[in-house]
Amino acid sequence: MSLFSAQPDSETVRSTRSCSRPAKQFALNFCPVVPGMVNLFSKEQIIYFQDLGDLLEKIKYYHTHDQECRTIAEQGWRRAHSCYNSERITRYMMELLFDIPFTEDYEWQSDIFLTQEAVRE
């Protein structure tokens, strides 16, 4: 089990790298509810929690439900490795930097910021 330490009161998830790093380990990941995070990982791939009480309940639950724990961990691991790998992120960066039309719908493409303003939708 691992804990993703995001800021629950932040406006949106800002870094795919920091979001995918915990899930690239084959572990059940817990994450506070953060706007935009569900666009990166579904509830079948990561465990979201509202507050510390909710987190504690979910840790206790998954500690005693091994198969469910392993299934969610595997789905999160698969998502992290298929969607947030270096080849895909590099392709996205090249398309963005050289103003090439996106070759696919990237989960994070509507969240591009330059000095706190969206620059491309």
NUGUDO-246960 format. One record per atom (N, C-alpha, C): residue in three letters; atom name; x, y, z negated. Coordinates in pm, whole numbers. Layout:
<rec res="ALA" atom="CA" xx="X" yy="Y" zz="Z"/>
...
END
This chain:
<rec res="MET" atom="N" xx="84" yy="-117" zz="0"/>
<rec res="MET" atom="CA" xx="0" yy="0" zz="0"/>
<rec res="MET" atom="C" xx="89" yy="123" zz="0"/>
<rec res="SER" atom="N" xx="44" yy="228" zz="69"/>
<rec res="SER" atom="CA" xx="118" yy="353" zz="67"/>
<rec res="SER" atom="C" xx="21" yy="469" zz="65"/>
<rec res="LEU" atom="N" xx="67" yy="582" zz="18"/>
<rec res="LEU" atom="CA" xx="-16" yy="700" zz="5"/>
<rec res="LEU" atom="C" xx="34" yy="806" zz="101"/>
<rec res="PHE" atom="N" xx="-56" yy="854" zz="186"/>
<rec res="PHE" atom="CA" xx="-24" yy="962" zz="278"/>
<rec res="PHE" atom="C" xx="-49" yy="1092" zz="205"/>
<rec res="SER" atom="N" xx="51" yy="1175" zz="191"/>
<rec res="SER" atom="CA" xx="38" yy="1297" zz="111"/>
<rec res="SER" atom="C" xx="15" yy="1418" zz="198"/>
<rec res="ALA" atom="N" xx="-109" yy="1434" zz="242"/>
<rec res="ALA" atom="CA" xx="-148" yy="1552" zz="319"/>
<rec res="ALA" atom="C" xx="-211" yy="1653" zz="225"/>
<rec res="GLN" atom="N" xx="-224" yy="1773" zz="272"/>
<rec res="GLN" atom="CA" xx="-293" yy="1876" zz="197"/>
<rec res="GLN" atom="C" xx="-441" yy="1866" zz="227"/>
<rec res="PRO" atom="N" xx="-524" yy="1820" zz="133"/>
<rec res="PRO" atom="CA" xx="-665" yy="1800" zz="161"/>
<rec res="PRO" atom="C" xx="-740" yy="1927" zz="194"/>
<rec res="ASP" atom="N" xx="-687" yy="2042" zz="155"/>
<rec res="ASP" atom="CA" xx="-758" yy="2167" zz="182"/>
<rec res="ASP" atom="C" xx="-704" yy="2239" zz="306"/>
<rec res="SER" atom="N" xx="-612" yy="2174" zz="380"/>
<rec res="SER" atom="CA" xx="-559" yy="2238" zz="500"/>
<rec res="SER" atom="C" xx="-665" yy="2239" zz="609"/>
<rec res="GLU" atom="N" xx="-651" yy="2332" zz="702"/>
<rec res="GLU" atom="CA" xx="-751" yy="2347" zz="808"/>
<rec res="GLU" atom="C" xx="-756" yy="2226" zz="900"/>
<rec res="THR" atom="N" xx="-642" yy="2173" zz="933"/>
<rec res="THR" atom="CA" xx="-638" yy="2060" zz="1025"/>
<rec res="THR" atom="C" xx="-503" yy="1991" zz="1013"/>
<rec res="VAL" atom="N" xx="-494" yy="1877" zz="1068"/>
<rec res="VAL" atom="CA" xx="-367" yy="1804" zz="1071"/>
<rec res="VAL" atom="C" xx="-277" yy="1872" zz="1174"/>
<rec res="ARG" atom="N" xx="-153" yy="1901" zz="1139"/>
<rec res="ARG" atom="CA" xx="-65" yy="1976" zz="1227"/>
<rec res="ARG" atom="C" xx="45" yy="1894" zz="1292"/>
<rec res="SER" atom="N" xx="81" yy="1780" zz="1238"/>
<rec res="SER" atom="CA" xx="196" yy="1707" zz="1289"/>
<rec res="SER" atom="C" xx="163" yy="1560" zz="1308"/>
<rec res="THR" atom="N" xx="161" yy="1517" zz="1433"/>
<rec res="THR" atom="CA" xx="137" yy="1377" zz="1462"/>
<rec res="THR" atom="C" xx="246" yy="1292" zz="1401"/>
<rec res="ARG" atom="N" xx="368" yy="1341" zz="1402"/>
<rec res="ARG" atom="CA" xx="481" yy="1264" zz="1346"/>
<rec res="ARG" atom="C" xx="460" yy="1237" zz="1198"/>
<rec res="SER" atom="N" xx="424" yy="1339" zz="1123"/>
<rec res="SER" atom="CA" xx="406" yy="1318" zz="980"/>
<rec res="SER" atom="C" xx="283" yy="1235" zz="950"/>
<rec res="CYS" atom="N" xx="184" yy="1238" zz="1038"/>
<rec res="CYS" atom="CA" xx="62" yy="1160" zz="1017"/>
<rec res="CYS" atom="C" xx="82" yy="1014" zz="1051"/>
<rec res="SER" atom="N" xx="161" yy="986" zz="1150"/>
<rec res="SER" atom="CA" xx="176" yy="847" zz="1193"/>
<rec res="SER" atom="C" xx="286" yy="773" zz="1118"/>
<rec res="ARG" atom="N" xx="377" yy="844" zz="1058"/>
<rec res="ARG" atom="CA" xx="491" yy="779" zz="991"/>
<rec res="ARG" atom="C" xx="447" yy="676" zz="887"/>
<rec res="PRO" atom="N" xx="355" yy="710" zz="793"/>
<rec res="PRO" atom="CA" xx="315" yy="607" zz="695"/>
<rec res="PRO" atom="C" xx="250" yy="486" zz="760"/>
<rec res="ALA" atom="N" xx="171" yy="506" zz="865"/>
<rec res="ALA" atom="CA" xx="99" yy="395" zz="928"/>
<rec res="ALA" atom="C" xx="191" yy="307" zz="1011"/>
<rec res="LYS" atom="N" xx="309" yy="353" zz="1046"/>
<rec res="LYS" atom="CA" xx="401" yy="270" zz="1123"/>
<rec res="LYS" atom="C" xx="463" yy="161" zz="1037"/>
<rec res="GLN" atom="N" xx="448" yy="174" zz="906"/>
<rec res="GLN" atom="CA" xx="489" yy="67" zz="817"/>
<rec res="GLN" atom="C" xx="369" yy="-26" zz="808"/>
<rec res="PHE" atom="N" xx="394" yy="-155" zz="800"/>
<rec res="PHE" atom="CA" xx="282" yy="-248" zz="792"/>
<rec res="PHE" atom="C" xx="234" yy="-250" zz="648"/>
<rec res="ALA" atom="N" xx="151" yy="-150" zz="614"/>
<rec res="ALA" atom="CA" xx="97" yy="-137" zz="479"/>
<rec res="ALA" atom="C" xx="-40" yy="-74" zz="489"/>
<rec res="LEU" atom="N" xx="-122" yy="-96" zz="387"/>
<rec res="LEU" atom="CA" xx="-250" yy="-29" zz="380"/>
<rec res="LEU" atom="C" xx="-223" yy="114" zz="338"/>
<rec res="ASN" atom="N" xx="-269" yy="210" zz="418"/>
<rec res="ASN" atom="CA" xx="-242" yy="350" zz="392"/>
<rec res="ASN" atom="C" xx="-365" yy="421" zz="340"/>
<rec res="PHE" atom="N" xx="-345" yy="504" zz="239"/>
<rec res="PHE" atom="CA" xx="-450" yy="585" zz="179"/>
<rec res="PHE" atom="C" xx="-422" yy="731" zz="213"/>
<rec res="CYS" atom="N" xx="-525" yy="804" zz="250"/>
<rec res="CYS" atom="CA" xx="-508" yy="943" zz="292"/>
<rec res="CYS" atom="C" xx="-623" yy="1027" zz="239"/>
<rec res="PRO" atom="N" xx="-593" yy="1144" zz="185"/>
<rec res="PRO" atom="CA" xx="-704" yy="1232" zz="146"/>
<rec res="PRO" atom="C" xx="-781" yy="1276" zz="270"/>
<rec res="VAL" atom="N" xx="-907" yy="1307" zz="253"/>
<rec res="VAL" atom="CA" xx="-987" yy="1354" zz="366"/>
<rec res="VAL" atom="C" xx="-931" yy="1489" zz="409"/>
<rec res="VAL" atom="N" xx="-882" yy="1495" zz="532"/>
<rec res="VAL" atom="CA" xx="-823" yy="1616" zz="590"/>
<rec res="VAL" atom="C" xx="-891" yy="1639" zz="724"/>
<rec res="PRO" atom="N" xx="-939" yy="1761" zz="749"/>
<rec res="PRO" atom="CA" xx="-1003" yy="1786" zz="879"/>
<rec res="PRO" atom="C" xx="-912" yy="1746" zz="995"/>
<rec res="GLY" atom="N" xx="-966" yy="1672" zz="1089"/>
<rec res="GLY" atom="CA" xx="-892" yy="1632" zz="1208"/>
<rec res="GLY" atom="C" xx="-821" yy="1499" zz="1198"/>
<rec res="MET" atom="N" xx="-799" yy="1451" zz="1077"/>
<rec res="MET" atom="CA" xx="-725" yy="1325" zz="1061"/>
<rec res="MET" atom="C" xx="-801" yy="1207" zz="1120"/>
<rec res="VAL" atom="N" xx="-933" yy="1209" zz="1109"/>
<rec res="VAL" atom="CA" xx="-1013" yy="1098" zz="1162"/>
<rec res="VAL" atom="C" xx="-999" yy="1089" zz="1315"/>
<rec res="ASN" atom="N" xx="-954" yy="1195" zz="1381"/>
<rec res="ASN" atom="CA" xx="-926" yy="1190" zz="1524"/>
<rec res="ASN" atom="C" xx="-800" yy="1109" zz="1553"/>
<rec res="LEU" atom="N" xx="-715" yy="1096" zz="1454"/>
<rec res="LEU" atom="CA" xx="-591" yy="1022" zz="1471"/>
<rec res="LEU" atom="C" xx="-602" yy="878" zz="1424"/>
<rec res="PHE" atom="N" xx="-671" yy="857" zz="1312"/>
<rec res="PHE" atom="CA" xx="-691" yy="723" zz="1256"/>
<rec res="PHE" atom="C" xx="-835" yy="710" zz="1211"/>
<rec res="SER" atom="N" xx="-901" yy="603" zz="1253"/>
<rec res="SER" atom="CA" xx="-1040" yy="579" zz="1213"/>
<rec res="SER" atom="C" xx="-1044" yy="519" zz="1073"/>
<rec res="LYS" atom="N" xx="-1164" yy="508" zz="1020"/>
<rec res="LYS" atom="CA" xx="-1182" yy="448" zz="888"/>
<rec res="LYS" atom="C" xx="-1150" yy="299" zz="888"/>
<rec res="GLU" atom="N" xx="-1137" yy="240" zz="1005"/>
<rec res="GLU" atom="CA" xx="-1097" yy="100" zz="1015"/>
<rec res="GLU" atom="C" xx="-946" yy="84" zz="1020"/>
<rec res="GLN" atom="N" xx="-873" yy="197" zz="1021"/>
<rec res="GLN" atom="CA" xx="-728" yy="193" zz="1036"/>
<rec res="GLN" atom="C" xx="-653" yy="254" zz="918"/>
<rec res="ILE" atom="N" xx="-724" yy="327" zz="835"/>
<rec res="ILE" atom="CA" xx="-664" yy="394" zz="719"/>
<rec res="ILE" atom="C" xx="-776" yy="415" zz="617"/>
<rec res="ILE" atom="N" xx="-742" yy="421" zz="491"/>
<rec res="ILE" atom="CA" xx="-843" yy="440" zz="386"/>
<rec res="ILE" atom="C" xx="-842" yy="587" zz="344"/>
<rec res="TYR" atom="N" xx="-954" yy="653" zz="363"/>
<rec res="TYR" atom="CA" xx="-968" yy="793" zz="323"/>
<rec res="TYR" atom="C" xx="-1027" yy="801" zz="183"/>
<rec res="PHE" atom="N" xx="-983" yy="901" zz="107"/>
<rec res="PHE" atom="CA" xx="-1038" yy="922" zz="-27"/>
<rec res="PHE" atom="C" xx="-1067" yy="1070" zz="-49"/>
<rec res="GLN" atom="N" xx="-1165" yy="1096" zz="-137"/>
<rec res="GLN" atom="CA" xx="-1209" yy="1233" zz="-165"/>
<rec res="GLN" atom="C" xx="-1127" yy="1300" zz="-276"/>
<rec res="ASP" atom="N" xx="-1097" yy="1224" zz="-381"/>
<rec res="ASP" atom="CA" xx="-1027" yy="1279" zz="-497"/>
<rec res="ASP" atom="C" xx="-953" yy="1165" zz="-567"/>
<rec res="LEU" atom="N" xx="-886" yy="1195" zz="-677"/>
<rec res="LEU" atom="CA" xx="-806" yy="1093" zz="-745"/>
<rec res="LEU" atom="C" xx="-892" yy="978" zz="-799"/>
<rec res="GLY" atom="N" xx="-1012" yy="1007" zz="-845"/>
<rec res="GLY" atom="CA" xx="-1102" yy="902" zz="-892"/>
<rec res="GLY" atom="C" xx="-1139" yy="807" zz="-780"/>
<rec res="ASP" atom="N" xx="-1172" yy="863" zz="-665"/>
<rec res="ASP" atom="CA" xx="-1206" yy="783" zz="-547"/>
<rec res="ASP" atom="C" xx="-1085" yy="700" zz="-503"/>
<rec res="LEU" atom="N" xx="-967" yy="760" zz="-506"/>
<rec res="LEU" atom="CA" xx="-844" yy="688" zz="-471"/>
<rec res="LEU" atom="C" xx="-823" yy="569" zz="-564"/>
<rec res="LEU" atom="N" xx="-837" yy="591" zz="-692"/>
<rec res="LEU" atom="CA" xx="-816" yy="483" zz="-789"/>
<rec res="LEU" atom="C" xx="-915" yy="369" zz="-765"/>
<rec res="GLU" atom="N" xx="-1042" yy="401" zz="-742"/>
<rec res="GLU" atom="CA" xx="-1141" yy="298" zz="-713"/>
<rec res="GLU" atom="C" xx="-1104" yy="216" zz="-590"/>
<rec res="LYS" atom="N" xx="-1058" yy="285" zz="-486"/>
<rec res="LYS" atom="CA" xx="-1024" yy="216" zz="-362"/>
<rec res="LYS" atom="C" xx="-898" yy="131" zz="-376"/>
<rec res="ILE" atom="N" xx="-802" yy="179" zz="-453"/>
<rec res="ILE" atom="CA" xx="-682" yy="98" zz="-477"/>
<rec res="ILE" atom="C" xx="-720" yy="-29" zz="-550"/>
<rec res="LYS" atom="N" xx="-802" yy="-17" zz="-652"/>
<rec res="LYS" atom="CA" xx="-846" yy="-135" zz="-727"/>
<rec res="LYS" atom="C" xx="-922" yy="-232" zz="-636"/>
<rec res="TYR" atom="N" xx="-1010" yy="-177" zz="-553"/>
<rec res="TYR" atom="CA" xx="-1090" yy="-262" zz="-464"/>
<rec res="TYR" atom="C" xx="-1000" yy="-339" zz="-368"/>
<rec res="TYR" atom="N" xx="-912" yy="-269" zz="-298"/>
<rec res="TYR" atom="CA" xx="-829" yy="-335" zz="-197"/>
<rec res="TYR" atom="C" xx="-723" yy="-426" zz="-260"/>
<rec res="HIS" atom="N" xx="-687" yy="-400" zz="-385"/>
<rec res="HIS" atom="CA" xx="-594" yy="-489" zz="-454"/>
<rec res="HIS" atom="C" xx="-653" yy="-628" zz="-472"/>
<rec res="THR" atom="N" xx="-785" yy="-635" zz="-482"/>
<rec res="THR" atom="CA" xx="-852" yy="-765" zz="-501"/>
<rec res="THR" atom="C" xx="-917" yy="-819" zz="-374"/>
<rec res="HIS" atom="N" xx="-902" yy="-749" zz="-261"/>
<rec res="HIS" atom="CA" xx="-960" yy="-793" zz="-134"/>
<rec res="HIS" atom="C" xx="-849" yy="-799" zz="-29"/>
<rec res="ASP" atom="N" xx="-765" yy="-901" zz="-45"/>
<rec res="ASP" atom="CA" xx="-643" yy="-912" zz="34"/>
<rec res="ASP" atom="C" xx="-667" yy="-918" zz="185"/>
<rec res="GLN" atom="N" xx="-762" yy="-998" zz="230"/>
<rec res="GLN" atom="CA" xx="-783" yy="-1012" zz="374"/>
<rec res="GLN" atom="C" xx="-830" yy="-881" zz="437"/>
<rec res="GLU" atom="N" xx="-921" yy="-812" zz="371"/>
<rec res="GLU" atom="CA" xx="-968" yy="-683" zz="421"/>
<rec res="GLU" atom="C" xx="-854" yy="-581" zz="423"/>
<rec res="CYS" atom="N" xx="-772" yy="-585" zz="320"/>
<rec res="CYS" atom="CA" xx="-654" yy="-499" zz="311"/>
<rec res="CYS" atom="C" xx="-561" yy="-523" zz="429"/>
<rec res="ARG" atom="N" xx="-532" yy="-649" zz="457"/>
<rec res="ARG" atom="CA" xx="-441" yy="-684" zz="566"/>
<rec res="ARG" atom="C" xx="-499" yy="-645" zz="703"/>
<rec res="THR" atom="N" xx="-630" yy="-663" zz="720"/>
<rec res="THR" atom="CA" xx="-694" yy="-629" zz="848"/>
<rec res="THR" atom="C" xx="-683" yy="-480" zz="877"/>
<rec res="ILE" atom="N" xx="-713" yy="-397" zz="778"/>
<rec res="ILE" atom="CA" xx="-706" yy="-251" zz="796"/>
<rec res="ILE" atom="C" xx="-561" yy="-209" zz="818"/>
<rec res="ALA" atom="N" xx="-469" yy="-267" zz="741"/>
<rec res="ALA" atom="CA" xx="-327" yy="-234" zz="758"/>
<rec res="ALA" atom="C" xx="-280" yy="-267" zz="898"/>
<rec res="GLU" atom="N" xx="-319" yy="-384" zz="949"/>
<rec res="GLU" atom="CA" xx="-278" yy="-424" zz="1084"/>
<rec res="GLU" atom="C" xx="-336" yy="-330" zz="1189"/>
<rec res="GLN" atom="N" xx="-464" yy="-295" zz="1176"/>
<rec res="GLN" atom="CA" xx="-525" yy="-205" zz="1274"/>
<rec res="GLN" atom="C" xx="-459" yy="-67" zz="1272"/>
<rec res="GLY" atom="N" xx="-425" yy="-18" zz="1153"/>
<rec res="GLY" atom="CA" xx="-354" yy="110" zz="1143"/>
<rec res="GLY" atom="C" xx="-216" yy="102" zz="1204"/>
<rec res="TRP" atom="N" xx="-147" yy="-9" zz="1179"/>
<rec res="TRP" atom="CA" xx="-13" yy="-30" zz="1234"/>
<rec res="TRP" atom="C" xx="-19" yy="-33" zz="1387"/>
<rec res="ARG" atom="N" xx="-117" yy="-106" zz="1441"/>
<rec res="ARG" atom="CA" xx="-132" yy="-115" zz="1587"/>
<rec res="ARG" atom="C" xx="-161" yy="23" zz="1647"/>
<rec res="ARG" atom="N" xx="-249" yy="98" zz="1583"/>
<rec res="ARG" atom="CA" xx="-282" yy="232" zz="1631"/>
<rec res="ARG" atom="C" xx="-157" yy="322" zz="1630"/>
<rec res="ALA" atom="N" xx="-84" yy="320" zz="1521"/>
<rec res="ALA" atom="CA" xx="34" yy="406" zz="1510"/>
<rec res="ALA" atom="C" xx="137" yy="374" zz="1617"/>
<rec res="HIS" atom="N" xx="159" yy="245" zz="1643"/>
<rec res="HIS" atom="CA" xx="261" yy="205" zz="1740"/>
<rec res="HIS" atom="C" xx="215" yy="222" zz="1884"/>
<rec res="SER" atom="N" xx="86" yy="212" zz="1910"/>
<rec res="SER" atom="CA" xx="39" yy="226" zz="2048"/>
<rec res="SER" atom="C" xx="13" yy="372" zz="2085"/>
<rec res="CYS" atom="N" xx="-33" yy="451" zz="1992"/>
<rec res="CYS" atom="CA" xx="-71" yy="589" zz="2024"/>
<rec res="CYS" atom="C" xx="36" yy="692" zz="1991"/>
<rec res="TYR" atom="N" xx="120" yy="665" zz="1894"/>
<rec res="TYR" atom="CA" xx="215" yy="766" zz="1848"/>
<rec res="TYR" atom="C" xx="358" yy="721" zz="1865"/>
<rec res="ASN" atom="N" xx="384" yy="657" zz="1979"/>
<rec res="ASN" atom="CA" xx="521" yy="613" zz="2008"/>
<rec res="ASN" atom="C" xx="596" yy="723" zz="2083"/>
<rec res="SER" atom="N" xx="726" yy="712" zz="2086"/>
<rec res="SER" atom="CA" xx="810" yy="818" zz="2143"/>
<rec res="SER" atom="C" xx="782" yy="842" zz="2291"/>
<rec res="GLU" atom="N" xx="753" yy="738" zz="2368"/>
<rec res="GLU" atom="CA" xx="726" yy="755" zz="2510"/>
<rec res="GLU" atom="C" xx="601" yy="840" zz="2533"/>
<rec res="ARG" atom="N" xx="496" yy="809" zz="2462"/>
<rec res="ARG" atom="CA" xx="370" yy="882" zz="2480"/>
<rec res="ARG" atom="C" xx="381" yy="1026" zz="2432"/>
<rec res="ILE" atom="N" xx="446" yy="1047" zz="2319"/>
<rec res="ILE" atom="CA" xx="461" yy="1183" zz="2267"/>
<rec res="ILE" atom="C" xx="551" yy="1266" zz="2357"/>
<rec res="THR" atom="N" xx="658" yy="1206" zz="2411"/>
<rec res="THR" atom="CA" xx="746" yy="1278" zz="2502"/>
<rec res="THR" atom="C" xx="672" yy="1315" zz="2630"/>
<rec res="ARG" atom="N" xx="592" yy="1224" zz="2682"/>
<rec res="ARG" atom="CA" xx="513" yy="1253" zz="2803"/>
<rec res="ARG" atom="C" xx="420" yy="1373" zz="2776"/>
<rec res="TYR" atom="N" xx="355" yy="1372" zz="2662"/>
<rec res="TYR" atom="CA" xx="266" yy="1482" zz="2624"/>
<rec res="TYR" atom="C" xx="343" yy="1614" zz="2616"/>
<rec res="MET" atom="N" xx="460" yy="1612" zz="2552"/>
<rec res="MET" atom="CA" xx="539" yy="1735" zz="2538"/>
<rec res="MET" atom="C" xx="585" yy="1788" zz="2674"/>
<rec res="MET" atom="N" xx="625" yy="1700" zz="2762"/>
<rec res="MET" atom="CA" xx="668" yy="1743" zz="2896"/>
<rec res="MET" atom="C" xx="551" yy="1805" zz="2973"/>
<rec res="GLU" atom="N" xx="436" yy="1741" zz="2965"/>
<rec res="GLU" atom="CA" xx="319" yy="1794" zz="3034"/>
<rec res="GLU" atom="C" xx="280" yy="1931" zz="2979"/>
<rec res="LEU" atom="N" xx="286" yy="1945" zz="2850"/>
<rec res="LEU" atom="CA" xx="252" yy="2073" zz="2787"/>
<rec res="LEU" atom="C" xx="354" yy="2181" zz="2821"/>
<rec res="LEU" atom="N" xx="482" yy="2150" zz="2805"/>
<rec res="LEU" atom="CA" xx="587" yy="2250" zz="2827"/>
<rec res="LEU" atom="C" xx="598" yy="2296" zz="2972"/>
<rec res="PHE" atom="N" xx="575" yy="2204" zz="3065"/>
<rec res="PHE" atom="CA" xx="587" yy="2239" zz="3206"/>
<rec res="PHE" atom="C" xx="453" yy="2264" zz="3272"/>
<rec res="ASP" atom="N" xx="348" yy="2279" zz="3189"/>
<rec res="ASP" atom="CA" xx="213" yy="2311" zz="3235"/>
<rec res="ASP" atom="C" xx="165" yy="2214" zz="3343"/>
<rec res="ILE" atom="N" xx="192" yy="2087" zz="3320"/>
<rec res="ILE" atom="CA" xx="147" yy="1979" zz="3408"/>
<rec res="ILE" atom="C" xx="13" yy="1931" zz="3353"/>
<rec res="PRO" atom="N" xx="-84" yy="1905" zz="3436"/>
<rec res="PRO" atom="CA" xx="-212" yy="1853" zz="3383"/>
<rec res="PRO" atom="C" xx="-189" yy="1726" zz="3301"/>
<rec res="PHE" atom="N" xx="-260" yy="1718" zz="3191"/>
<rec res="PHE" atom="CA" xx="-245" yy="1602" zz="3105"/>
<rec res="PHE" atom="C" xx="-285" yy="1476" zz="3180"/>
<rec res="THR" atom="N" xx="-205" yy="1372" zz="3166"/>
<rec res="THR" atom="CA" xx="-231" yy="1246" zz="3234"/>
<rec res="THR" atom="C" xx="-330" yy="1158" zz="3159"/>
<rec res="GLU" atom="N" xx="-363" yy="1197" zz="3035"/>
<rec res="GLU" atom="CA" xx="-462" yy="1124" zz="2956"/>
<rec res="GLU" atom="C" xx="-518" yy="1220" zz="2851"/>
<rec res="ASP" atom="N" xx="-621" yy="1175" zz="2783"/>
<rec res="ASP" atom="CA" xx="-679" yy="1254" zz="2674"/>
<rec res="ASP" atom="C" xx="-603" yy="1222" zz="2545"/>
<rec res="TYR" atom="N" xx="-514" yy="1313" zz="2506"/>
<rec res="TYR" atom="CA" xx="-438" yy="1295" zz="2383"/>
<rec res="TYR" atom="C" xx="-527" yy="1337" zz="2266"/>
<rec res="GLU" atom="N" xx="-522" yy="1261" zz="2160"/>
<rec res="GLU" atom="CA" xx="-607" yy="1288" zz="2045"/>
<rec res="GLU" atom="C" xx="-586" yy="1426" zz="1985"/>
<rec res="TRP" atom="N" xx="-467" yy="1478" zz="1999"/>
<rec res="TRP" atom="CA" xx="-429" yy="1602" zz="1935"/>
<rec res="TRP" atom="C" xx="-422" yy="1721" zz="2032"/>
<rec res="GLN" atom="N" xx="-458" yy="1705" zz="2157"/>
<rec res="GLN" atom="CA" xx="-434" yy="1810" zz="2256"/>
<rec res="GLN" atom="C" xx="-513" yy="1937" zz="2231"/>
<rec res="SER" atom="N" xx="-621" yy="1932" zz="2156"/>
<rec res="SER" atom="CA" xx="-697" yy="2055" zz="2130"/>
<rec res="SER" atom="C" xx="-638" yy="2132" zz="2011"/>
<rec res="ASP" atom="N" xx="-535" yy="2077" zz="1947"/>
<rec res="ASP" atom="CA" xx="-475" yy="2140" zz="1830"/>
<rec res="ASP" atom="C" xx="-333" yy="2184" zz="1856"/>
<rec res="ILE" atom="N" xx="-315" yy="2271" zz="1952"/>
<rec res="ILE" atom="CA" xx="-183" yy="2323" zz="1986"/>
<rec res="ILE" atom="C" xx="-177" yy="2467" zz="1934"/>
<rec res="PHE" atom="N" xx="-77" yy="2496" zz="1853"/>
<rec res="PHE" atom="CA" xx="-69" yy="2626" zz="1789"/>
<rec res="PHE" atom="C" xx="63" yy="2695" zz="1818"/>
<rec res="LEU" atom="N" xx="54" yy="2822" zz="1841"/>
<rec res="LEU" atom="CA" xx="170" yy="2907" zz="1856"/>
<rec res="LEU" atom="C" xx="140" yy="3032" zz="1775"/>
<rec res="THR" atom="N" xx="216" yy="3055" zz="1673"/>
<rec res="THR" atom="CA" xx="191" yy="3164" zz="1578"/>
<rec res="THR" atom="C" xx="46" yy="3164" zz="1532"/>
<rec res="GLN" atom="N" xx="-1" yy="3045" zz="1492"/>
<rec res="GLN" atom="CA" xx="-133" yy="3024" zz="1433"/>
<rec res="GLN" atom="C" xx="-250" yy="3043" zz="1529"/>
<rec res="GLU" atom="N" xx="-226" yy="3053" zz="1659"/>
<rec res="GLU" atom="CA" xx="-336" yy="3065" zz="1754"/>
<rec res="GLU" atom="C" xx="-330" yy="2949" zz="1852"/>
<rec res="ALA" atom="N" xx="-445" yy="2896" zz="1887"/>
<rec res="ALA" atom="CA" xx="-449" yy="2789" zz="1987"/>
<rec res="ALA" atom="C" xx="-404" yy="2845" zz="2120"/>
<rec res="VAL" atom="N" xx="-316" yy="2773" zz="2191"/>
<rec res="VAL" atom="CA" xx="-265" yy="2822" zz="2318"/>
<rec res="VAL" atom="C" xx="-318" yy="2743" zz="2436"/>
<rec res="ARG" atom="N" xx="-376" yy="2629" zz="2412"/>
<rec res="ARG" atom="CA" xx="-428" yy="2550" zz="2522"/>
<rec res="ARG" atom="C" xx="-536" yy="2457" zz="2468"/>
<rec res="GLU" atom="N" xx="-644" yy="2443" zz="2540"/>
<rec res="GLU" atom="CA" xx="-751" yy="2357" zz="2492"/>
<rec res="GLU" atom="C" xx="-772" yy="2240" zz="2582"/>
END
